[in-house]
Amino acid sequence: MTNGAPAVSPRPTPRERTPRARQIIDTARALLEAVSSDGLTMRRLADELGIRAPSLYKHINGRPALELALAETGLDETGLALHAAVAGSNGDPVSDLLGAYRAMGLANPELYRLITASSFPRAGLLPGLEAWAGEPFFLAVGEPYLAQALWSFAHGTLILELDRRFLDGSNLDRTWHAGTEAFTAARLATLSSPTA
């Protein structure tokens, strides 16, 4: 820690990939958004690339490896966006963090679902990537349990928004704003606490 602010962890170095593997992952990502995870098959991906399915296995060792690569891509991009939002904040890190989180999820709903699903491929992830990607929640509020509660609000609200589970006519900007105000107040209370 420096100047009372939490220390920022270094970004894990992304895995090196051949240009062809990168092309396959990029195509799979676009296909994921178009057809959802259930529709993303190795055969469909091969058709999209104009190659035979067995040729994919020279670069990506099956569907689990493809999902892992997509999850790492999603976590890396999310982590970069959230770290930038908190680092570039002009005094309202909770608002900036939640705005970036919502924007990433709305722009990439199927990738978001993949990296937050119960079947998330945590075991094979690049070491430290998941913690680094989630670290901005702690950096925004400075207390680990408040950070978990903030992420829970963000994830719950975003997945309900993506799944269109709010009542018709709900003003979701106001919902996000109410959460922002509540967590900003909690952050300020934590910062002014004598034990902080």
N, C-alpha and C positions, 0 to 999 in steps of 0.2 A: 504494500500500500504506500501511496505517496500522497501527501497533502490531504489525508483523510479519505481519499477516494479508493474504491477497490481497484486492485491491479487487474489489468487486462491480459488474458492468456494469449499466447501466440496462436495464430491460425495454423491448424494442422496442414501439412503440405499435401495437396491432392495427389492421388495415385497417378503415376505416369501411364498414359494410354497412347497406343499407336493412333495415327490419324484415322485409320479405318475403324478402329474401335470407337473413337470419339464420334465419327460419323454415325455409327450404328446406335450409340447412346442418344445422340441428338435426334435421330429419326424416331427412335423408340419413345423419346419424350414427347415429340409432337404427336405421335400415334396414341400415346397414353391419354393426352388431353382430348383427342378426337373420339376415342372409342372406349375409354375407361380401362381400368386394370383388368377387368374380366375379358375385354376384347383384345387386349394386347397379347398376342401369341407369337411364338418364334416364327411360325409359318407366315403369319400376317406381316410381321416385320420384314421377313425375307422378301415377300412380294412387294412391299413398299420400297425396298432397296433394289429390287430387280435382280435378286440373286436366289439361289436355292437355299432352303433352310439349313442343310448340313454345313454350308459355307459359313454361316454365322458362328458356328461352334469353334472355328479357328480363332475367333476374336473374343467371343463372350461364351463362357462355359454354361449355357443353359439359362432358363428363365430365372432361377434364384440369383444367379450372378448378374443378370440384367437388372433385376429389381434392386439389388444391392448397389449397383452403379448409379441407378436413377435416384435412390435414396441419398447416396453420398452427394450427388449433384444438387439435389434439393436442399439438403442440410447446409452445404457449402454456400449456396446462393442466399439462403435465408440468413445464415450467420453473417455473411458480408453485409446484407441490407440492414440487419438489426444492429450490428456493431456500428455501422455508419450512422444510423439514425440516432443512437445514443451519444456517440462521439460528437456528432454535429449539432446536438441539441442546444438551443439557446435558453436553457433553464426549465424546460418542460419535457424531461426525458420520457416520462410515462406516455404522454400524448404522442411524442415522436415515435417511440417504440411501437405502440399499438397501431398507429397509422401505417407504419412500414409493414408490420405483421399482417394486418388486414389486406393491404395492397398486394403483398406476395401471395397470399392465399387466394384472393379473388382472381388474380392473374393466372394462377396455376392450380386450379381446384383439384385435379386428379393427382398431381404430384404431391399436393398438400395432404390429400387423403392417404397416399402411399406412405409418406413419412410420419404420419400420426396414427396409422392403423394398428390394431392389436397384433397383426402378423408382421409388424415391422422387423426387418432383418438386423436386429441390434448386434448379434453375435459376430457377424463378419465385418462390421463397420471399421473404418479407419480409426485407430485409437485416438481418443480425445475429441473426435469431430462432433459428436452429439452434445457433449458438455460445452464445447466452445460455441456451438450454434445457439444454445440456450442461455449462455452466459449474459447476454445483454439484459435479460429480465432481472438478474441480480444487480448488474451495473446500474440499471435504471432506478432501483429502489434501495439497494444497499443492505438488504436483510434477506436471508435465504428462504424463510417460510413465507414472507410477503412476496418474494419473487415467484415461488411455486403457486401461490394463490393468484398472482397476476397472470401467469401463464395459463392457469386453469380457466380464468375468465376469458382470456384471449382465445384459447382453443375452443372452449365451449361455445362462445358467441359466434366464432367464425364457422365452425362446423354446422351449427344450427342455421346460420345464414346461407351457407353453401347448399344445405339440404332443404332450404325453403321451409323451415319448421316454425318460423315466427308467424303470428297471426297476420292475415292480409291487412294492409294499411299500417303496419308497424313502421315507425320511422327509425330505421336501424342506425342512422347517423346519431340520433339522440341516445340510443341504447349504448353505443360505443362511447359517446361523450359522458354519459352517466358513469360508466365504468372508469373512464379516465379520471373524472373528478374524484371518485371514491378512492382510487389507488394513489392519486396525487396527494390527497389528504392523509392517507395512511403513510405514505413516504415521508411527508413533512413531519408527521407525528413521530416517526421512527428517528428521523434526523435530529429532532429537538429533544429526544429522550436522553436522560443523563447516562444511560448505559450504552448509547449508540457509539 
